[in-house]
């Protein structure tokens, strides 16, 4: 087993800055990857970024399924001779 020193505790100010950056569109998404997979990043921030990326993936799949279902419902009713006289 490696002899590792405990990670430095992140202050509230550090977390506020981290979350503020993560809320910026596109920049925040890129930073999640940087924080998750770069060496030298606080392990707490790295684990948080990995968890956030997992949530992004889950929500992306959810929205694809949801909007795909909605599109399929509308498309199934749109193609046919519904207006025969």
Secondary structure, 3 states (H helix, E strand, C coil): CCCCCCCCCCCHHHHHHHHHHHCCCCHHHHHHHHHHHCCCCCHHHHHHHHHHHHHHHHHHHHHHHHHHHHHHHHHHHHCCCCCCC
